[in-house]
Amino acid sequence: MTSENAAMPKVLGLYETHLTVADFKTSTDFYRDVVGLEPAASFEERKVAFLWVNDRKTGMLGLWETGSGPLKMRLHIAFRMTAGGVQQAPAILRAKGVEPLGFTGEPVTEPVVLGWMPALSIYFKDPDGHSIEFISVLDDIPDRSFGVRPFSAWQARA
């Protein structure tokens, strides 16, 4: 079966959602203290915070102070998938005429790893330019110093 005819691996669920907010600190405090979400990471210089929804493999909420989103996002949605599915997705997306993208919107041939989680991700845009992501949280130990780099670089770490 060719990639063009291959079915996309099954989406397992919605993993994350993001909100633009007027003040990320006020909103982070609200979602932590009022809603009861556990803080995952905060990047003060980017004015963004992430909070776990249940646990790190179940869901995440991202709070972005206006104008600080990845991929110059209009809206962003991430679908949880198996790691194997995320690895297969770039070839299948390409075969369907959709460009696989890295974290900053650059064309890629393989998924990237967000070291702080860590998670395997591939991004692409829908017809309206919204940022769509397939993501699989890895069982590996988080490594914030890794940044966001190709999966092959994650695998090659010493």
N, C-alpha and C positions, 0 to 999 in steps of 0.2 A: 504494500500500500504506500503510495507517495504521500509526502507531507501535505500536498495540496488537498488530498482527499481524506486525510487523517482527521479524526474527531479530536477536538480540543479536550485535554484531560478535564475530568469533572471538577467543578468548583465545589469546595466543601462548605463554604459559608462566607459571610461578610466578616472581614477581619478588622478593618479600621475605618474610621470616619474622621474628618477634619472640619474644624470650625474656624472661621476668621473672627477675631475678637478685637475690641477696642484697646484692651490692656491685658496682655497675657498673664501677668502676675495676679491681677484681681480674678481673672477667670480660672487660673490654676488653683488658687485658694478656694474658689467656689466649688469647683469639681472635686477637689480633695476633701474639703471640710463639710460641704453641704451634701453633695451627691455620694461621697464616700469612695471615690476611686483612688487607687494606689498610684502615687507618682512613679513614672518609669524613668524619665530623663528630662532635663531642662537645658536648653541651650540659650543662655541669656543674651549672647552676642547676636543671635538670630531672632530673639524674641519669640521662641517657640517652646512648648512643653508637651510632653507625651504622658498619658496616664493609662494604666492597665485597666481593662474592663474584664473583671473576673481574674484572669491570670494571663501571663505573657503569651500563651498559645491560643487564647480564646479571642481576645480583642483589645483594641487600643483606640483611644481618643487623642487626636492631635489638636492643639490650640495654637493658632498662628496670629500674632498681632498683625493687623492689616498690612499687606504688602510684603510679607516675609516668606511666602510659600515656596516649596520646591517646584521646579519646572515652570515657574511663573504661572502657577496653577489658576485656573478658573474654578474648577471643583476637582476633588480627588476622591477616588474610592478604591479600596483594595479588597480583593477577593482571596480568601484563604484557599490554599491548594497544597497538595503534597509536594515535597522537594523534587521528586521525579517529574511531576507535572510542570513545575516552574522551569526545570531544565529543558523540557521538551518544547515549551511554549515559544521561544524565539524562532525556531525553524518553522513551526506551524503558523505563527503570526506572519512571518515573511512570505510564506507560500500563499497566504490569503491576502497579500497586498498591504499588510500593516507593518510599519517599521518598529522593531523592538528598540526600546530606549533605556538608557541608564538613568541614574538618579538625577542628573542635571539636564536631561533631555538629549544627550548625545546618542547617536545610533550605536548599538552594541550587537555582538554576536552571541553573547552568553549573559546569563543573569549576573547581577551584582550582589554582594553581601554587605549589609549594614552591620558593621562589627559590634556596635553598642548593644544590639538586641541578642544575639546575632540572628539575622534573617536573610533568606535568599529571595531576591526580588527581580522582577522584570516589569518595565513600565511600557505603556503605549498610549496613544491618544484615540479617543472615540471620534466620530464624525464631527462633533461640535468642538473638538479641541480639549475636552476634559481629560485629565490625567487618570488613567486606569492602571492598576497594579495587580499582578499576581504575586502572592507572598507565601512563604513557608518559613515559620520560625524553626531555626536549627536547634538541635540538642547540645551544641557545643557551648563552651564557656564564653560569655561575652568578652569582647576585646575592643573597647572604645578607641584605642590608639590605631586600630586597623582602618578606621574611617569607613568609606564606601568605595569598594574596589571590586574587580571581577571575581567571580566564584573560583576561577582557576588560581588566583593569587591567594584566596582564603585556603584552598586545599594545599597549596605549596608552602604554607607557613612552617617554620622549623619547629 
